[in-house]
Amino acid sequence: MTDAGQAKLDAFLGKMVGDLGAIATGAGVLLGDRLGLFKALREGGKMTPTELAKGTGTQERLVREWLSGQAAAGYVDYDEATDRFYLNAEQELVFADEDSPAFMAGAFEVMSTLWLDEEKVRNAFKSGKGVAWHEHSACLFRGTERFFRPGYNANLIDSWLPALDGVVAKLERGAEVADVGCGHGASTVLMARAFPNSRFTGFDYHEPSIERARKAAAEAGVSANTRFEVAAAKTYPGTYDLVAFFDCLHDMGDPAGAAKHVHTSLKPDGTWMIVEPFAHDHLSANLNPVGRVYYAASTFVCTPASLSQEVGLGLGAQAGEAKLRKVVTSGGFKRFHRATETPFNMVLEARP
């Protein structure tokens, strides 16, 4: 091998070390999240492993090893002078504050299902039958809600809804809203709390998620103007001023069929809000860190979910605006545009 070739190999191996470290550290994030170690660090300030173990009812030797690994990753800070560990302000927002717009611990819970369900997805690669959403490990449902909720908290009420033509005024007066594919109901509850004069119905085909959403609404005190029902995107009942799809259209086997049903369920001046993972229309523009995460999730979750259903269009989590426009307009919608975006999402508005 030439010197230049060896240098390229060494650089690639260095990248591999970094990637392996990220994978291993991610398991540690999941562990620390579930044991309450991050939150205890936020509350306790600089702590020794003994202090953190005592405060969380865990074993000191294992806690010391966990802290060391997280510090090596830069996820926890270490004060050498006092032999104590702590979270800096940024680490607190990412790992310990569930209400922070930067909270990311839920994302690691989602990533864990990629490993847990690898065999199911491997079989789907061979059979072509896909893997339905409900066939995944439970951590996917819980993690998805925790992963998306910070973005909804940061953007839905203050940015996304105001970007839609006339929608906020309707919600303030009192509107009928359907949140289709609502999962655990994070988006539904947020809207119901912000617009008490409106009535919100969350629909999802996954009954355990609907049960959790009902509990979430009760805990948030919005049961009076919120209800959740088990129903699919092509069959949910009712007529609405606003229909919202949050990060779910690309998971559907027949998104065009869903678009047609949305069209029939909207009032003549109604709006369909479609929130989808941010993506460009061409692959080369998506070969970046955000695309890397979304393509991985799409390989293991989104595309197999679509292939497990009728039609099985398989849009994937990086479909891009052009493909989504084709799906939406095939349902009868005449007006379609991108209302706003973030680095992780694009918000599309469709009108009859």
Contacts in CASP RR format, 6 or more apart in sequence:
PFRMAT RR
TARGET T0000
AUTHOR 0000-0000-0000
METHOD contacts of the structure
MODEL  1
MTDAGQAKLDAFLGKMVGDLGAIATGAGVLLGDRLGLFKALREGGKMTPT
ELAKGTGTQERLVREWLSGQAAAGYVDYDEATDRFYLNAEQELVFADEDS
PAFMAGAFEVMSTLWLDEEKVRNAFKSGKGVAWHEHSACLFRGTERFFRP
GYNANLIDSWLPALDGVVAKLERGAEVADVGCGHGASTVLMARAFPNSRF
TGFDYHEPSIERARKAAAEAGVSANTRFEVAAAKTYPGTYDLVAFFDCLH
DMGDPAGAAKHVHTSLKPDGTWMIVEPFAHDHLSANLNPVGRVYYAASTF
VCTPASLSQEVGLGLGAQAGEAKLRKVVTSGGFKRFHRATETPFNMVLEA
RP
1 9 0 8 1.000
21 73 0 8 1.000
22 73 0 8 1.000
25 69 0 8 1.000
25 70 0 8 1.000
25 72 0 8 1.000
25 73 0 8 1.000
25 75 0 8 1.000
26 108 0 8 1.000
26 111 0 8 1.000
27 112 0 8 1.000
28 66 0 8 1.000
28 69 0 8 1.000
28 70 0 8 1.000
29 70 0 8 1.000
29 75 0 8 1.000
29 95 0 8 1.000
29 105 0 8 1.000
29 108 0 8 1.000
30 105 0 8 1.000
30 108 0 8 1.000
30 109 0 8 1.000
30 112 0 8 1.000
31 37 0 8 1.000
31 66 0 8 1.000
32 38 0 8 1.000
32 66 0 8 1.000
33 95 0 8 1.000
33 105 0 8 1.000
33 106 0 8 1.000
33 108 0 8 1.000
33 109 0 8 1.000
35 56 0 8 1.000
35 58 0 8 1.000
36 56 0 8 1.000
37 52 0 8 1.000
37 56 0 8 1.000
37 58 0 8 1.000
37 63 0 8 1.000
37 66 0 8 1.000
38 87 0 8 1.000
38 95 0 8 1.000
38 96 0 8 1.000
38 105 0 8 1.000
39 96 0 8 1.000
40 47 0 8 1.000
40 52 0 8 1.000
40 55 0 8 1.000
40 56 0 8 1.000
41 47 0 8 1.000
41 52 0 8 1.000
41 76 0 8 1.000
41 85 0 8 1.000
41 86 0 8 1.000
41 87 0 8 1.000
41 96 0 8 1.000
42 87 0 8 1.000
42 92 0 8 1.000
42 96 0 8 1.000
42 97 0 8 1.000
44 51 0 8 1.000
45 86 0 8 1.000
45 87 0 8 1.000
46 79 0 8 1.000
46 82 0 8 1.000
46 84 0 8 1.000
46 85 0 8 1.000
46 86 0 8 1.000
47 84 0 8 1.000
47 85 0 8 1.000
47 86 0 8 1.000
48 83 0 8 1.000
48 84 0 8 1.000
48 85 0 8 1.000
49 60 0 8 1.000
49 61 0 8 1.000
49 63 0 8 1.000
49 64 0 8 1.000
49 67 0 8 1.000
49 85 0 8 1.000
50 60 0 8 1.000
52 58 0 8 1.000
52 63 0 8 1.000
52 67 0 8 1.000
52 85 0 8 1.000
53 59 0 8 1.000
53 60 0 8 1.000
53 62 0 8 1.000
53 63 0 8 1.000
54 60 0 8 1.000
56 63 0 8 1.000
67 76 0 8 1.000
67 78 0 8 1.000
67 85 0 8 1.000
69 76 0 8 1.000
70 76 0 8 1.000
70 85 0 8 1.000
71 77 0 8 1.000
71 78 0 8 1.000
71 85 0 8 1.000
74 91 0 8 1.000
75 91 0 8 1.000
75 95 0 8 1.000
76 85 0 8 1.000
76 86 0 8 1.000
76 87 0 8 1.000
76 91 0 8 1.000
77 85 0 8 1.000
77 86 0 8 1.000
77 87 0 8 1.000
77 88 0 8 1.000
77 91 0 8 1.000
78 84 0 8 1.000
78 85 0 8 1.000
79 85 0 8 1.000
79 86 0 8 1.000
87 95 0 8 1.000
87 96 0 8 1.000
90 102 0 8 1.000
92 100 0 8 1.000
93 100 0 8 1.000
93 102 0 8 1.000
93 103 0 8 1.000
94 100 0 8 1.000
94 102 0 8 1.000
94 103 0 8 1.000
94 104 0 8 1.000
94 105 0 8 1.000
95 103 0 8 1.000
95 104 0 8 1.000
95 105 0 8 1.000
97 103 0 8 1.000
98 146 0 8 1.000
98 149 0 8 1.000
99 150 0 8 1.000
99 153 0 8 1.000
100 150 0 8 1.000
101 150 0 8 1.000
101 151 0 8 1.000
101 153 0 8 1.000
101 154 0 8 1.000
102 150 0 8 1.000
103 146 0 8 1.000
103 149 0 8 1.000
103 150 0 8 1.000
104 147 0 8 1.000
104 150 0 8 1.000
105 146 0 8 1.000
106 143 0 8 1.000
106 146 0 8 1.000
106 147 0 8 1.000
107 143 0 8 1.000
107 146 0 8 1.000
107 147 0 8 1.000
109 139 0 8 1.000
109 142 0 8 1.000
109 143 0 8 1.000
109 146 0 8 1.000
109 147 0 8 1.000
110 139 0 8 1.000
110 140 0 8 1.000
110 143 0 8 1.000
110 144 0 8 1.000
110 147 0 8 1.000
110 297 0 8 1.000
111 296 0 8 1.000
112 137 0 8 1.000
112 139 0 8 1.000
113 136 0 8 1.000
113 137 0 8 1.000
113 139 0 8 1.000
113 140 0 8 1.000
113 300 0 8 1.000
113 301 0 8 1.000
114 296 0 8 1.000
114 297 0 8 1.000
114 300 0 8 1.000
114 301 0 8 1.000
116 137 0 8 1.000
116 139 0 8 1.000
117 131 0 8 1.000
117 135 0 8 1.000
117 136 0 8 1.000
117 137 0 8 1.000
117 140 0 8 1.000
117 300 0 8 1.000
118 300 0 8 1.000
120 131 0 8 1.000
120 135 0 8 1.000
120 136 0 8 1.000
121 131 0 8 1.000
121 299 0 8 1.000
121 300 0 8 1.000
121 304 0 8 1.000
124 130 0 8 1.000
124 131 0 8 1.000
124 304 0 8 1.000
124 307 0 8 1.000
124 308 0 8 1.000
128 307 0 8 1.000
129 307 0 8 1.000
129 308 0 8 1.000
130 304 0 8 1.000
130 305 0 8 1.000
130 307 0 8 1.000
130 308 0 8 1.000
131 301 0 8 1.000
131 304 0 8 1.000
131 305 0 8 1.000
131 308 0 8 1.000
132 305 0 8 1.000
132 308 0 8 1.000
132 309 0 8 1.000
133 140 0 8 1.000
133 206 0 8 1.000
133 251 0 8 1.000
133 301 0 8 1.000
133 305 0 8 1.000
134 206 0 8 1.000
134 208 0 8 1.000
135 308 0 8 1.000
136 301 0 8 1.000
140 301 0 8 1.000
141 183 0 8 1.000
141 184 0 8 1.000
141 206 0 8 1.000
141 208 0 8 1.000
141 209 0 8 1.000
141 212 0 8 1.000
142 184 0 8 1.000
144 183 0 8 1.000
144 184 0 8 1.000
145 183 0 8 1.000
145 184 0 8 1.000
145 185 0 8 1.000
145 186 0 8 1.000
148 186 0 8 1.000
148 187 0 8 1.000
148 246 0 8 1.000
148 247 0 8 1.000
149 186 0 8 1.000
151 342 0 8 1.000
151 344 0 8 1.000
151 345 0 8 1.000
152 186 0 8 1.000
152 187 0 8 1.000
152 190 0 8 1.000
152 246 0 8 1.000
153 190 0 8 1.000
155 342 0 8 1.000
155 345 0 8 1.000
156 187 0 8 1.000
156 190 0 8 1.000
156 191 0 8 1.000
157 190 0 8 1.000
157 191 0 8 1.000
157 194 0 8 1.000
159 340 0 8 1.000
160 273 0 8 1.000
160 275 0 8 1.000
160 339 0 8 1.000
160 340 0 8 1.000
160 347 0 8 1.000
161 167 0 8 1.000
161 168 0 8 1.000
161 171 0 8 1.000
161 191 0 8 1.000
161 273 0 8 1.000
162 168 0 8 1.000
163 339 0 8 1.000
163 340 0 8 1.000
163 347 0 8 1.000
163 349 0 8 1.000
164 242 0 8 1.000
164 271 0 8 1.000
164 273 0 8 1.000
164 339 0 8 1.000
164 347 0 8 1.000
164 349 0 8 1.000
165 271 0 8 1.000
165 349 0 8 1.000
165 351 0 8 1.000
166 271 0 8 1.000
167 175 0 8 1.000
167 241 0 8 1.000
167 242 0 8 1.000
167 271 0 8 1.000
167 273 0 8 1.000
170 198 0 8 1.000
170 241 0 8 1.000
170 242 0 8 1.000
171 177 0 8 1.000
171 191 0 8 1.000
171 194 0 8 1.000
171 195 0 8 1.000
171 197 0 8 1.000
171 198 0 8 1.000
171 242 0 8 1.000
172 195 0 8 1.000
172 197 0 8 1.000
173 197 0 8 1.000
174 195 0 8 1.000
174 197 0 8 1.000
174 198 0 8 1.000
174 199 0 8 1.000
175 195 0 8 1.000
175 198 0 8 1.000
175 199 0 8 1.000
175 240 0 8 1.000
175 241 0 8 1.000
175 242 0 8 1.000
176 198 0 8 1.000
176 199 0 8 1.000
176 201 0 8 1.000
176 238 0 8 1.000
176 239 0 8 1.000
176 240 0 8 1.000
176 241 0 8 1.000
176 242 0 8 1.000
176 267 0 8 1.000
177 191 0 8 1.000
177 198 0 8 1.000
177 199 0 8 1.000
177 200 0 8 1.000
177 201 0 8 1.000
177 240 0 8 1.000
177 241 0 8 1.000
177 242 0 8 1.000
177 243 0 8 1.000
177 244 0 8 1.000
178 200 0 8 1.000
178 201 0 8 1.000
178 202 0 8 1.000
178 203 0 8 1.000
178 236 0 8 1.000
178 238 0 8 1.000
178 240 0 8 1.000
178 242 0 8 1.000
178 243 0 8 1.000
178 244 0 8 1.000
178 265 0 8 1.000
179 185 0 8 1.000
179 187 0 8 1.000
179 188 0 8 1.000
179 191 0 8 1.000
179 200 0 8 1.000
179 201 0 8 1.000
179 202 0 8 1.000
179 203 0 8 1.000
179 244 0 8 1.000
179 246 0 8 1.000
180 202 0 8 1.000
180 203 0 8 1.000
180 204 0 8 1.000
180 233 0 8 1.000
180 236 0 8 1.000
180 243 0 8 1.000
180 244 0 8 1.000
180 245 0 8 1.000
180 248 0 8 1.000
180 258 0 8 1.000
180 262 0 8 1.000
181 202 0 8 1.000
181 203 0 8 1.000
181 204 0 8 1.000
181 205 0 8 1.000
181 233 0 8 1.000
181 245 0 8 1.000
181 246 0 8 1.000
181 248 0 8 1.000
182 188 0 8 1.000
182 202 0 8 1.000
182 203 0 8 1.000
182 204 0 8 1.000
182 209 0 8 1.000
182 210 0 8 1.000
182 213 0 8 1.000
182 228 0 8 1.000
182 246 0 8 1.000
183 204 0 8 1.000
183 206 0 8 1.000
183 209 0 8 1.000
183 210 0 8 1.000
183 212 0 8 1.000
183 213 0 8 1.000
184 209 0 8 1.000
184 212 0 8 1.000
184 213 0 8 1.000
184 216 0 8 1.000
185 202 0 8 1.000
185 209 0 8 1.000
185 212 0 8 1.000
185 213 0 8 1.000
185 216 0 8 1.000
185 217 0 8 1.000
185 228 0 8 1.000
186 216 0 8 1.000
187 244 0 8 1.000
187 246 0 8 1.000
188 200 0 8 1.000
188 202 0 8 1.000
188 213 0 8 1.000
188 217 0 8 1.000
188 226 0 8 1.000
188 228 0 8 1.000
189 213 0 8 1.000
189 216 0 8 1.000
189 217 0 8 1.000
189 220 0 8 1.000
189 222 0 8 1.000
189 226 0 8 1.000
191 198 0 8 1.000
191 200 0 8 1.000
191 244 0 8 1.000
192 198 0 8 1.000
192 200 0 8 1.000
192 217 0 8 1.000
192 220 0 8 1.000
192 222 0 8 1.000
192 225 0 8 1.000
192 226 0 8 1.000
193 220 0 8 1.000
193 221 0 8 1.000
193 222 0 8 1.000
196 222 0 8 1.000
196 225 0 8 1.000
197 225 0 8 1.000
198 225 0 8 1.000
199 225 0 8 1.000
199 226 0 8 1.000
200 222 0 8 1.000
200 225 0 8 1.000
200 226 0 8 1.000
200 227 0 8 1.000
201 226 0 8 1.000
201 227 0 8 1.000
201 228 0 8 1.000
201 229 0 8 1.000
202 210 0 8 1.000
202 213 0 8 1.000
202 226 0 8 1.000
202 227 0 8 1.000
202 228 0 8 1.000
202 229 0 8 1.000
203 228 0 8 1.000
203 229 0 8 1.000
203 230 0 8 1.000
203 231 0 8 1.000
203 232 0 8 1.000
203 233 0 8 1.000
203 236 0 8 1.000
204 210 0 8 1.000
204 213 0 8 1.000
204 228 0 8 1.000
204 230 0 8 1.000
204 231 0 8 1.000
205 230 0 8 1.000
205 231 0 8 1.000
205 232 0 8 1.000
205 233 0 8 1.000
206 230 0 8 1.000
207 230 0 8 1.000
210 228 0 8 1.000
210 229 0 8 1.000
210 230 0 8 1.000
213 228 0 8 1.000
214 223 0 8 1.000
214 228 0 8 1.000
217 223 0 8 1.000
217 226 0 8 1.000
217 227 0 8 1.000
217 228 0 8 1.000
229 236 0 8 1.000
231 237 0 8 1.000
233 245 0 8 1.000
233 248 0 8 1.000
233 252 0 8 1.000
233 258 0 8 1.000
233 261 0 8 1.000
233 262 0 8 1.000
234 254 0 8 1.000
234 257 0 8 1.000
234 258 0 8 1.000
234 260 0 8 1.000
234 261 0 8 1.000
235 261 0 8 1.000
236 261 0 8 1.000
236 265 0 8 1.000
238 265 0 8 1.000
239 265 0 8 1.000
239 266 0 8 1.000
239 267 0 8 1.000
240 265 0 8 1.000
240 266 0 8 1.000
240 267 0 8 1.000
240 270 0 8 1.000
241 266 0 8 1.000
241 267 0 8 1.000
241 269 0 8 1.000
241 270 0 8 1.000
241 271 0 8 1.000
242 270 0 8 1.000
242 271 0 8 1.000
242 272 0 8 1.000
242 273 0 8 1.000
243 262 0 8 1.000
243 265 0 8 1.000
243 266 0 8 1.000
243 270 0 8 1.000
243 271 0 8 1.000
243 272 0 8 1.000
243 273 0 8 1.000
244 272 0 8 1.000
244 273 0 8 1.000
244 274 0 8 1.000
244 275 0 8 1.000
245 258 0 8 1.000
245 262 0 8 1.000
245 272 0 8 1.000
245 273 0 8 1.000
245 274 0 8 1.000
245 275 0 8 1.000
246 275 0 8 1.000
247 275 0 8 1.000
247 276 0 8 1.000
247 277 0 8 1.000
247 345 0 8 1.000
249 255 0 8 1.000
249 258 0 8 1.000
249 274 0 8 1.000
249 276 0 8 1.000
249 315 0 8 1.000
249 324 0 8 1.000
249 327 0 8 1.000
250 276 0 8 1.000
250 277 0 8 1.000
250 298 0 8 1.000
250 302 0 8 1.000
250 306 0 8 1.000
250 314 0 8 1.000
250 315 0 8 1.000
250 316 0 8 1.000
250 317 0 8 1.000
250 319 0 8 1.000
250 324 0 8 1.000
251 301 0 8 1.000
251 302 0 8 1.000
251 305 0 8 1.000
251 306 0 8 1.000
251 316 0 8 1.000
252 258 0 8 1.000
252 306 0 8 1.000
252 309 0 8 1.000
252 313 0 8 1.000
252 315 0 8 1.000
253 305 0 8 1.000
253 306 0 8 1.000
253 307 0 8 1.000
253 308 0 8 1.000
253 309 0 8 1.000
253 310 0 8 1.000
253 311 0 8 1.000
253 312 0 8 1.000
253 313 0 8 1.000
253 314 0 8 1.000
254 309 0 8 1.000
254 310 0 8 1.000
254 311 0 8 1.000
254 312 0 8 1.000
254 313 0 8 1.000
255 313 0 8 1.000
255 315 0 8 1.000
255 327 0 8 1.000
256 311 0 8 1.000
256 313 0 8 1.000
256 327 0 8 1.000
256 330 0 8 1.000
256 331 0 8 1.000
257 311 0 8 1.000
257 331 0 8 1.000
259 327 0 8 1.000
259 328 0 8 1.000
259 330 0 8 1.000
259 331 0 8 1.000
259 332 0 8 1.000
259 333 0 8 1.000
259 350 0 8 1.000
260 330 0 8 1.000
260 331 0 8 1.000
260 332 0 8 1.000
262 272 0 8 1.000
262 331 0 8 1.000
262 350 0 8 1.000
263 272 0 8 1.000
263 331 0 8 1.000
263 332 0 8 1.000
263 333 0 8 1.000
263 352 0 8 1.000
266 272 0 8 1.000
266 352 0 8 1.000
268 352 0 8 1.000
270 351 0 8 1.000
270 352 0 8 1.000
271 349 0 8 1.000
271 350 0 8 1.000
271 351 0 8 1.000
272 328 0 8 1.000
272 333 0 8 1.000
272 349 0 8 1.000
272 350 0 8 1.000
272 351 0 8 1.000
273 339 0 8 1.000
273 347 0 8 1.000
273 348 0 8 1.000
273 349 0 8 1.000
274 324 0 8 1.000
274 328 0 8 1.000
274 347 0 8 1.000
274 348 0 8 1.000
274 349 0 8 1.000
274 350 0 8 1.000
275 345 0 8 1.000
275 346 0 8 1.000
275 347 0 8 1.000
275 348 0 8 1.000
276 319 0 8 1.000
276 320 0 8 1.000
276 324 0 8 1.000
276 345 0 8 1.000
276 346 0 8 1.000
276 348 0 8 1.000
277 294 0 8 1.000
277 317 0 8 1.000
277 318 0 8 1.000
277 344 0 8 1.000
277 345 0 8 1.000
277 346 0 8 1.000
278 290 0 8 1.000
278 341 0 8 1.000
278 342 0 8 1.000
278 343 0 8 1.000
278 344 0 8 1.000
278 345 0 8 1.000
278 346 0 8 1.000
279 286 0 8 1.000
279 291 0 8 1.000
279 294 0 8 1.000
279 317 0 8 1.000
279 318 0 8 1.000
279 319 0 8 1.000
279 320 0 8 1.000
279 321 0 8 1.000
279 346 0 8 1.000
280 286 0 8 1.000
280 320 0 8 1.000
281 320 0 8 1.000
281 321 0 8 1.000
281 322 0 8 1.000
281 323 0 8 1.000
286 294 0 8 1.000
286 295 0 8 1.000
286 318 0 8 1.000
290 343 0 8 1.000
290 344 0 8 1.000
291 318 0 8 1.000
294 317 0 8 1.000
294 318 0 8 1.000
295 317 0 8 1.000
295 318 0 8 1.000
297 317 0 8 1.000
298 316 0 8 1.000
298 317 0 8 1.000
298 318 0 8 1.000
302 314 0 8 1.000
302 315 0 8 1.000
302 316 0 8 1.000
302 317 0 8 1.000
303 314 0 8 1.000
303 315 0 8 1.000
303 316 0 8 1.000
303 317 0 8 1.000
306 312 0 8 1.000
306 313 0 8 1.000
306 314 0 8 1.000
306 315 0 8 1.000
306 316 0 8 1.000
307 314 0 8 1.000
313 327 0 8 1.000
315 323 0 8 1.000
315 324 0 8 1.000
315 327 0 8 1.000
320 346 0 8 1.000
321 338 0 8 1.000
321 346 0 8 1.000
321 348 0 8 1.000
324 348 0 8 1.000
325 336 0 8 1.000
328 336 0 8 1.000
328 348 0 8 1.000
328 350 0 8 1.000
329 336 0 8 1.000
332 352 0 8 1.000
333 350 0 8 1.000
333 351 0 8 1.000
333 352 0 8 1.000
334 351 0 8 1.000
334 352 0 8 1.000
335 349 0 8 1.000
335 350 0 8 1.000
335 351 0 8 1.000
335 352 0 8 1.000
336 348 0 8 1.000
336 349 0 8 1.000
336 350 0 8 1.000
336 351 0 8 1.000
337 348 0 8 1.000
337 349 0 8 1.000
338 346 0 8 1.000
338 347 0 8 1.000
338 348 0 8 1.000
338 349 0 8 1.000
339 347 0 8 1.000
339 348 0 8 1.000
339 349 0 8 1.000
340 346 0 8 1.000
340 347 0 8 1.000
341 347 0 8 1.000
END
